Amino acid sequence: MKRNLHPLFRGAALVLAAQLAVPAFASSHMDAPLITRDPSANTTDVYAFVQDENGVKCLVTALGVYPHQEPGIGPNKYNFDDNVLYQIHVAIGDDLAAGKPTLSYQFEFTTKYKNSNTILQSYLGVVNDVGDASQNLVQTYTVTKVDRRGRHEGRTCLGSGIVPPNNQGIATPFYNQGNNGENPAKDGAATEAGLDRYTTQAITNLGGGYLAFAGQRDDGFYGDIQSIFDLLQLRSPGKDSQGGFNIHLLSLAIPVSEFGGDQQSVGVYATTSRRSVRVLNDRQAPIEVGRWVQVARQGNPLFNEGLVAIADKDLYSRTSPSQDKVLFRKYAESPELARLINAIVFGGSGPAIETNRTDIAGIFIPDVIKVDLSTGPCRLAGGGPTHPTNPDDAGFSRLGIFGGDTLTSTIQAGFGGGTVPGGWPNGRRFGDDVVDIAVTALISDLRGPLVIRVADGIDGVSKNDMAYNKVFPYESTPQNGRNHAHP
């Protein structure tokens, strides 16, 4: 382990010895037993961060679903589900501490085929433009804002968009290097001009400062999940278990003026729901009753998978953050992970505090990603600090505040002088190394006086296998089904 300590904590902190093998518990996208059986509703990751979009200060939000997509598989393609309600929720004011959604943004999809009398389900030829005659399977979506700030719930349709094709290869050349379907997918772009044709055409300006995107992307989460769950037999270097796989992403840039301004913090989480059904008898098909029933939710990374016990994982998927204080706070205040770290790594007498972890509860309860809107735009990841055309922003660190990447708040003291983390747990950016950040928090004491033990590179994976875009929708280009690789 590198002795990597933010200057803010010098004098008050201890750093662990080099090469500490701490068991990391990360997002394998299989957080609870039941949702693993429903991939199109299975959430992967939620992102939320402050950024300027076309001169408008925005909260950029994103939800990943449908994990572990093997690029190019057929004939049935991975798609959004017309029978799933995808929602990104924002908690404002008193609703933040209560874990209640003030605003919800609903994505609903419709799937149509241009020609159903063919076996060519997705592509009838080379797709030159999104939705053209060669894109047989076309999904469109609507975005609806649900506003609970008044006496009565208000609903506003913000607009609609179209989903670009998945990256098959020859059928979708413009995703790939040299606009050639034989080549790997294009690297992440530093500017809008560098985005591939399909992504550019699918970004939808909904008006009023809103931007939307829904489509296939590379899975931007990285970590050696295989070795973590293989009896903690970590390796160096590690292998990115999500490397070479795709997901589907819903992204929405929301102007902060929608929340009443930027002098506040908000909370972000996401849910997926299916309509309730009933079966009359063995000979009749299920009948839709019409009520949406929540089947999954996601806030901060790692919480349900890494902290909540098996007995309550499915319960977490079905409940709201407003219930976290009663149902799940015990898992944050007395994390089993702390006991495992002490027992496995340190032979029973380790540094991880096992009880009264009010600092961990402060991150995860309620389980919404807290974002300080008063800061300037966050620093963004590209393809690493030395990438020739798309380097990380100057000062970006995948370790956030533990790597010296901070922002200045005008509404809270933070760690002094308004200093707050530049990434998770103040929002979450593409590229944040949530594995290392989470383990750093678990083996440290953030309750004060601060004792920080930085876990840097514990799983041997410190970057995504593809560069991120530094412009909306930020997530990497989807992997090419014809030419990709797994680590």
C-alpha positions as CSV (number, residue, x, y, z in Angstrom):
1,M,0.0,0.0,0.0
2,K,1.3,3.5,-0.8
3,R,1.8,5.8,2.1
4,N,-0.6,8.3,0.5
5,L,-2.1,10.8,3.0
6,H,-3.9,14.0,2.3
7,P,-2.1,17.0,4.0
8,L,-5.3,17.9,5.7
9,F,-5.0,15.0,8.0
10,R,-1.2,15.2,8.9
11,G,-0.5,15.2,12.6
12,A,-3.8,13.6,13.4
13,A,-3.5,10.4,11.3
14,L,-1.8,7.1,11.2
15,V,-1.0,5.2,7.9
16,L,-0.9,1.5,7.7
17,A,2.2,-0.5,6.7
18,A,3.0,-1.1,3.1
19,Q,1.3,-3.9,1.2
20,L,-1.6,-4.4,3.7
21,A,-4.0,-7.0,2.3
22,V,-7.4,-5.7,3.3
23,P,-10.4,-7.6,2.0
24,A,-12.3,-5.2,-0.3
25,F,-16.0,-5.6,-0.7
26,A,-17.2,-4.1,-3.9
27,S,-20.1,-3.9,-6.3
28,S,-20.5,-7.1,-8.3
29,H,-23.9,-5.8,-9.4
30,M,-25.5,-8.8,-7.6
31,D,-26.5,-7.0,-4.4
32,A,-29.5,-9.2,-3.4
33,P,-30.7,-12.7,-4.2
34,L,-34.0,-11.9,-5.9
35,I,-32.9,-9.1,-8.2
36,T,-30.1,-11.2,-9.7
37,R,-32.9,-13.1,-11.5
38,D,-34.3,-9.9,-13.1
39,P,-31.3,-8.4,-15.0
40,S,-33.1,-5.6,-16.9
41,A,-34.3,-4.2,-13.5
42,N,-31.1,-4.9,-11.7
43,T,-29.3,-1.7,-10.8
44,T,-25.5,-1.5,-11.0
45,D,-24.3,1.9,-9.9
46,V,-25.7,5.4,-9.3
47,Y,-23.7,8.6,-10.0
48,A,-24.4,12.2,-9.0
49,F,-22.0,15.2,-9.3
50,V,-22.0,18.9,-10.0
51,Q,-21.0,20.0,-13.5
52,D,-21.7,22.8,-16.0
53,E,-23.7,21.8,-19.1
54,N,-24.0,24.4,-21.8
55,G,-23.4,27.2,-19.3
56,V,-26.0,25.9,-16.9
57,K,-24.9,24.6,-13.5
58,C,-26.4,21.1,-13.2
59,L,-26.6,18.1,-11.0
60,V,-25.6,15.2,-13.3
61,T,-27.2,12.0,-12.4
62,A,-27.0,8.5,-13.9
63,L,-28.2,5.0,-13.2
64,G,-26.7,1.8,-14.6
65,V,-28.8,-1.3,-15.1
66,Y,-28.6,-4.7,-16.8
67,P,-25.1,-5.8,-15.6
68,H,-22.6,-8.2,-17.2
69,Q,-23.6,-7.7,-20.8
70,E,-21.4,-9.8,-23.0
71,P,-20.9,-7.5,-26.0
72,G,-22.3,-8.7,-29.3
73,I,-24.4,-11.6,-28.0
74,G,-27.4,-12.5,-30.1
75,P,-30.0,-12.9,-31.5
76,N,-31.8,-11.3,-28.6
77,K,-30.1,-8.1,-27.5
78,Y,-29.8,-6.5,-24.1
79,N,-32.3,-3.7,-23.9
80,F,-34.3,-1.6,-21.5
81,D,-37.5,-3.2,-20.4
82,D,-40.9,-1.7,-21.4
83,N,-42.4,-3.2,-18.3
84,V,-39.9,-1.6,-15.9
85,L,-40.2,1.9,-14.4
86,Y,-36.7,3.3,-14.0
87,Q,-36.5,6.3,-11.5
88,I,-33.9,8.7,-10.3
89,H,-34.9,10.4,-7.1
90,V,-33.6,13.6,-5.6
91,A,-34.2,14.6,-1.9
92,I,-34.2,18.3,-1.1
93,G,-34.4,20.2,2.2
94,D,-35.8,18.3,5.1
95,D,-36.4,15.3,2.8
96,L,-32.6,14.7,2.6
97,A,-32.3,13.7,6.3
98,A,-35.6,11.9,6.1
99,G,-34.6,9.9,3.1
100,K,-37.7,10.9,1.2
101,P,-37.8,11.8,-2.6
102,T,-38.8,15.3,-3.3
103,L,-38.4,15.0,-7.0
104,S,-38.5,11.8,-9.1
105,Y,-37.5,11.5,-12.7
106,Q,-39.2,8.5,-14.4
107,F,-37.9,6.9,-17.5
108,E,-40.4,4.7,-19.4
109,F,-39.5,2.8,-22.6
110,T,-41.4,1.6,-25.7
111,T,-39.9,-1.0,-28.1
112,K,-40.9,-1.4,-31.7
113,Y,-39.6,-3.3,-34.7
114,K,-39.6,-1.9,-38.2
115,N,-39.9,-5.4,-39.6
116,S,-41.0,-8.3,-37.5
117,N,-41.0,-10.8,-40.4
118,T,-37.3,-11.4,-40.2
119,I,-34.8,-13.1,-37.9
120,L,-32.7,-9.9,-38.0
121,Q,-33.9,-8.6,-34.7
122,S,-31.8,-5.6,-34.2
123,Y,-30.0,-4.7,-37.4
124,L,-31.2,-5.0,-41.0
125,G,-27.9,-3.5,-42.3
126,V,-25.3,-1.0,-41.3
127,V,-26.7,1.6,-39.0
128,N,-25.5,5.0,-40.3
129,D,-27.7,7.1,-38.0
130,V,-29.7,6.4,-34.8
131,G,-33.2,5.1,-35.7
132,D,-32.5,4.8,-39.4
133,A,-34.0,2.1,-41.7
134,S,-31.2,-0.4,-40.7
135,Q,-31.9,-0.2,-37.0
136,N,-34.8,-2.7,-36.8
137,L,-35.2,-2.7,-33.0
138,V,-35.9,0.9,-31.9
139,Q,-36.5,1.9,-28.3
140,T,-37.8,5.3,-27.4
141,Y,-38.5,6.7,-23.9
142,T,-40.2,9.5,-22.1
143,V,-38.9,11.4,-19.0
144,T,-41.5,12.5,-16.5
145,K,-40.8,14.8,-13.5
146,V,-42.8,14.0,-10.3
147,D,-42.7,17.0,-7.9
148,R,-43.9,16.4,-4.3
149,R,-43.2,20.0,-3.0
150,G,-46.8,21.2,-3.2
151,R,-49.9,20.0,-1.5
152,H,-50.6,17.7,-4.4
153,E,-48.1,15.7,-6.4
154,G,-47.3,17.3,-9.8
155,R,-46.4,15.5,-12.9
156,T,-44.7,17.1,-15.9
157,C,-43.5,15.3,-19.1
158,L,-40.1,16.8,-19.8
159,G,-39.8,15.1,-23.2
160,S,-38.8,12.0,-25.1
161,G,-35.6,10.5,-26.6
162,I,-34.4,7.6,-28.6
163,V,-32.0,4.8,-27.6
164,P,-29.0,4.3,-29.9
165,P,-28.2,0.8,-31.1
166,N,-26.0,-1.5,-29.1
167,N,-22.4,-1.9,-30.3
168,Q,-22.5,-5.0,-32.4
169,G,-19.5,-4.4,-34.6
170,I,-19.9,-4.3,-38.4
171,A,-23.5,-3.2,-38.0
172,T,-22.5,-0.3,-35.8
173,P,-19.1,1.0,-37.1
174,F,-19.3,4.5,-35.8
175,Y,-18.8,3.4,-32.2
176,N,-15.4,2.0,-33.1
177,Q,-11.9,3.2,-33.8
178,G,-11.6,4.5,-37.4
179,N,-15.4,4.1,-37.8
180,N,-14.6,0.5,-38.5
181,G,-16.6,-2.3,-37.0
182,E,-13.6,-4.6,-37.0
183,N,-11.8,-2.3,-34.5
184,P,-12.2,-2.0,-30.7
185,A,-14.5,0.7,-29.4
186,K,-13.4,4.3,-29.4
187,D,-11.7,5.7,-26.4
188,G,-13.5,8.2,-24.2
189,A,-13.7,11.8,-25.6
190,A,-12.4,15.0,-24.0
191,T,-14.8,17.2,-25.9
192,E,-18.3,16.9,-27.5
193,A,-16.6,16.9,-30.9
194,G,-14.8,13.7,-30.0
195,L,-18.0,11.7,-29.2
196,D,-19.0,8.9,-31.5
197,R,-21.9,9.6,-33.9
198,Y,-24.5,7.4,-32.2
199,T,-23.9,8.9,-28.8
200,T,-24.0,12.5,-30.1
201,Q,-27.3,11.8,-31.9
202,A,-28.9,10.1,-28.8
203,I,-28.2,13.0,-26.4
204,T,-31.5,14.8,-26.0
205,N,-31.9,18.4,-25.0
206,L,-35.2,18.4,-23.1
207,G,-35.3,22.1,-22.7
208,G,-35.0,24.2,-19.5
209,G,-31.4,23.1,-19.0
210,Y,-32.2,19.3,-18.9
211,L,-30.1,16.8,-20.9
212,A,-31.0,13.1,-21.2
213,F,-29.4,10.0,-22.5
214,A,-30.3,6.3,-22.4
215,G,-28.3,3.6,-24.1
216,Q,-25.6,1.0,-23.9
217,R,-22.3,1.9,-22.3
218,D,-19.1,0.2,-21.1
219,D,-19.3,-0.8,-17.5
220,G,-17.3,1.9,-15.8
221,F,-17.1,0.2,-12.4
222,Y,-13.7,-1.4,-11.8
223,G,-12.4,-3.8,-9.2
224,D,-11.1,-7.4,-8.8
225,I,-14.4,-8.8,-7.6
226,Q,-13.5,-12.4,-8.6
227,S,-10.6,-12.6,-6.2
228,I,-12.5,-10.8,-3.4
229,F,-15.2,-13.4,-3.4
230,D,-12.7,-16.3,-4.1
231,L,-11.8,-16.6,-0.4
232,L,-10.1,-13.2,-0.4
233,Q,-7.2,-14.5,-2.4
234,L,-6.1,-11.1,-3.8
235,R,-3.6,-10.8,-6.5
236,S,-1.2,-8.2,-7.8
237,P,-1.9,-6.9,-10.3
238,G,-5.6,-7.5,-10.0
239,K,-8.1,-8.1,-12.8
240,D,-11.0,-5.8,-13.5
241,S,-13.9,-8.2,-13.2
242,Q,-16.2,-5.8,-15.1
243,G,-13.6,-5.3,-17.8
244,G,-14.9,-6.0,-21.3
245,F,-18.6,-6.0,-20.3
246,N,-21.4,-3.5,-21.0
247,I,-24.4,-2.1,-19.1
248,H,-27.3,0.1,-20.0
249,L,-27.2,3.6,-18.7
250,L,-29.9,6.3,-18.0
251,S,-28.4,9.7,-17.5
252,L,-30.1,13.0,-16.7
253,A,-28.5,16.4,-16.2
254,I,-30.8,18.5,-14.0
255,P,-30.3,22.3,-13.6
256,V,-29.8,23.1,-10.0
257,S,-32.4,25.9,-10.3
258,E,-35.0,23.1,-10.3
259,F,-34.0,22.6,-6.6
260,G,-34.3,26.2,-5.6
261,G,-30.6,27.1,-6.1
262,D,-27.2,25.7,-5.2
263,Q,-26.9,26.8,-1.6
264,Q,-27.8,23.4,-0.3
265,S,-27.0,19.7,-0.3
266,V,-29.3,17.1,-1.9
267,G,-29.5,13.3,-1.9
268,V,-29.8,11.1,-4.9
269,Y,-30.8,7.4,-5.3
270,A,-32.5,5.3,-7.9
271,T,-35.2,2.5,-8.0
272,T,-36.6,0.1,-10.5
273,S,-40.2,-1.2,-10.3
274,R,-42.5,-3.7,-12.0
275,R,-46.2,-3.7,-12.2
276,S,-48.0,-6.0,-9.8
277,V,-49.7,-9.1,-11.3
278,R,-52.1,-11.8,-10.2
279,V,-52.9,-15.2,-11.5
280,L,-56.5,-16.3,-11.6
281,N,-55.8,-20.0,-12.1
282,D,-53.3,-22.3,-13.7
283,R,-54.8,-21.9,-17.2
284,Q,-54.8,-18.1,-17.3
285,A,-51.8,-15.8,-17.8
286,P,-50.9,-13.2,-15.2
287,I,-53.0,-10.1,-15.4
288,E,-51.5,-6.7,-14.7
289,V,-53.1,-5.0,-11.8
290,G,-51.4,-1.7,-12.6
291,R,-49.6,-0.8,-9.4
292,W,-45.8,-0.3,-9.7
293,V,-44.0,-2.4,-7.2
294,Q,-40.3,-1.6,-6.4
295,V,-37.9,-4.5,-7.0
296,A,-34.5,-2.8,-6.6
297,R,-32.9,0.4,-5.3
298,Q,-29.4,1.8,-5.3
299,G,-27.8,4.7,-3.5
300,N,-24.2,4.7,-2.3
301,P,-22.0,2.0,-3.7
302,L,-21.4,-1.1,-1.6
303,F,-24.0,-0.7,1.1
304,N,-26.5,-3.5,0.4
305,E,-23.9,-5.9,-1.0
306,G,-21.1,-5.1,1.5
307,L,-22.8,-4.2,4.7
308,V,-26.4,-5.5,4.8
309,A,-26.8,-9.2,5.9
310,I,-28.3,-11.8,3.6
311,A,-31.4,-11.9,5.7
312,D,-32.2,-8.3,4.8
313,K,-30.8,-7.8,1.3
314,D,-34.1,-8.4,-0.5
315,L,-35.9,-6.2,2.1
316,Y,-33.5,-3.4,1.3
317,S,-34.4,-3.7,-2.4
318,R,-38.1,-3.3,-1.6
319,T,-37.9,-0.4,0.9
320,S,-37.3,3.3,0.9
321,P,-34.3,5.2,2.3
322,S,-36.9,6.7,4.7
323,Q,-36.8,3.4,6.5
324,D,-33.1,2.9,6.6
325,K,-32.6,4.4,10.1
326,V,-34.9,1.8,11.6
327,L,-34.1,-1.2,9.4
328,F,-30.5,-0.9,8.4
329,R,-28.6,1.6,10.5
330,K,-27.3,-1.3,12.7
331,Y,-25.3,-2.6,9.7
332,A,-23.5,0.7,9.3
333,E,-22.9,1.4,13.0
334,S,-21.6,-2.2,13.7
335,P,-20.2,-3.2,10.3
336,E,-19.4,-6.9,10.0
337,L,-16.6,-5.9,7.5
338,A,-14.7,-4.2,10.4
339,R,-14.8,-7.5,12.3
340,L,-13.7,-9.4,9.3
341,I,-10.8,-7.1,8.6
342,N,-9.6,-7.4,12.2
343,A,-10.0,-11.1,12.3
344,I,-8.6,-12.0,8.9
345,V,-5.9,-9.4,8.4
346,F,-4.8,-8.6,11.9
347,G,-5.4,-11.9,13.7
348,G,-8.1,-10.6,15.9
349,S,-6.7,-7.3,17.1
350,G,-6.8,-4.9,14.1
351,P,-7.4,-1.1,13.9
352,A,-10.9,-1.2,12.4
353,I,-13.4,0.1,14.9
354,E,-16.3,-2.4,15.1
355,T,-19.0,-0.5,17.0
356,N,-20.5,2.9,17.3
357,R,-19.5,3.8,13.8
358,T,-21.5,7.0,13.5
359,D,-19.1,8.0,10.8
360,I,-20.0,5.1,8.6
361,A,-23.7,5.6,9.4
362,G,-23.3,9.3,8.4
363,I,-22.3,8.2,4.9
364,F,-24.9,5.4,4.3
365,I,-27.9,6.4,6.4
366,P,-30.2,7.2,4.8
367,D,-28.7,5.5,1.8
368,V,-28.7,8.4,-0.6
369,I,-25.7,9.9,-2.3
370,K,-25.2,13.3,-0.6
371,V,-24.1,16.1,-3.0
372,D,-23.1,19.6,-1.9
373,L,-24.4,21.8,-4.8
374,S,-22.6,24.9,-3.6
375,T,-19.2,23.8,-4.9
376,G,-17.8,24.4,-8.4
377,P,-17.8,21.7,-11.0
378,C,-16.0,18.5,-9.9
379,R,-12.9,17.3,-11.6
380,L,-13.5,14.5,-14.1
381,A,-11.7,11.3,-15.0
382,G,-10.6,10.7,-18.6
383,G,-8.2,7.9,-19.4
384,G,-5.7,8.5,-16.6
385,P,-3.1,11.3,-15.9
386,T,-0.9,10.4,-18.9
387,H,-3.5,9.7,-21.5
388,P,-2.3,11.4,-24.8
389,T,-5.7,12.9,-25.9
390,N,-8.0,12.6,-22.9
391,P,-6.1,12.9,-19.6
392,D,-7.9,13.2,-16.2
393,D,-8.6,16.8,-15.2
394,A,-5.7,18.4,-13.3
395,G,-6.0,17.5,-9.7
396,F,-8.4,14.6,-10.2
397,S,-7.8,11.7,-7.8
398,R,-9.6,8.4,-7.9
399,L,-9.2,8.4,-4.1
400,G,-11.1,11.7,-3.8
401,I,-10.2,13.7,-0.6
402,F,-7.8,10.9,0.4
403,G,-5.8,11.7,-2.7
404,G,-5.9,15.4,-2.3
405,D,-8.9,16.0,-4.6
406,T,-11.2,18.5,-2.8
407,L,-13.8,21.1,-3.5
408,T,-14.7,24.2,-1.5
409,S,-18.2,24.5,-0.1
410,T,-20.0,27.8,0.7
411,I,-22.6,26.2,3.0
412,Q,-20.6,23.9,5.3
413,A,-17.3,23.9,7.2
414,G,-16.4,20.5,6.0
415,F,-12.9,19.5,7.1
416,G,-12.0,23.2,7.6
417,G,-12.4,26.2,5.4
418,G,-15.2,24.6,3.5
419,T,-13.1,21.7,2.3
420,V,-15.2,18.8,1.2
421,P,-14.4,15.7,-0.9
422,G,-14.0,16.1,-4.6
423,G,-15.8,12.8,-5.2
424,W,-17.5,10.1,-3.3
425,P,-18.9,10.3,-0.6
426,N,-19.6,13.9,-1.7
427,G,-21.5,12.8,-4.8
428,R,-20.0,10.1,-7.0
429,R,-18.1,10.5,-10.2
430,F,-17.2,8.1,-13.0
431,G,-13.7,7.0,-12.0
432,D,-14.0,7.2,-8.2
433,D,-12.3,4.2,-6.7
434,V,-15.1,3.3,-4.4
435,V,-13.4,0.1,-3.3
436,D,-10.4,1.9,-1.9
437,I,-12.4,4.8,-0.6
438,A,-14.8,2.6,1.3
439,V,-12.1,0.4,2.9
440,T,-10.2,3.6,3.8
441,A,-13.3,4.8,5.7
442,L,-13.7,1.4,7.4
443,I,-10.2,1.1,8.7
444,S,-10.0,4.8,9.7
445,D,-11.8,6.8,12.4
446,L,-13.7,9.8,10.9
447,R,-15.5,10.7,14.0
448,G,-12.8,13.0,15.3
449,P,-10.0,13.4,16.2
450,L,-9.4,12.0,12.7
451,V,-7.3,8.9,12.2
452,I,-6.9,8.2,8.5
453,R,-5.4,5.0,7.1
454,V,-5.4,5.2,3.4
455,A,-6.1,2.0,1.5
456,D,-4.5,2.6,-1.9
457,G,-4.8,-0.1,-4.6
458,I,-5.8,-2.8,-2.2
459,D,-7.4,-5.0,-4.9
460,G,-4.7,-4.3,-7.5
461,V,-7.1,-2.5,-9.9
462,S,-6.8,1.3,-10.0
463,K,-8.5,2.3,-13.3
464,N,-11.2,1.3,-15.7
465,D,-10.3,-0.7,-18.8
466,M,-11.6,2.2,-21.0
467,A,-11.3,5.9,-20.8
468,Y,-14.3,7.9,-19.7
469,N,-15.9,10.7,-21.6
470,K,-15.4,14.1,-20.0
471,V,-18.6,15.4,-21.5
472,F,-22.2,14.2,-21.1
473,P,-23.1,11.3,-20.8
474,Y,-19.6,10.7,-19.3
475,E,-19.7,6.9,-19.2
476,S,-17.4,5.1,-21.7
477,T,-18.2,4.0,-25.2
478,P,-19.9,0.6,-25.3
479,Q,-17.5,-2.3,-26.0
480,N,-17.5,-3.7,-29.5
481,G,-19.1,-7.1,-29.7
482,R,-16.8,-8.1,-32.5
483,N,-13.6,-6.9,-30.9
484,H,-13.2,-6.7,-27.2
485,A,-11.4,-8.5,-24.4
486,H,-11.9,-9.5,-20.8
487,P,-8.8,-9.2,-18.4
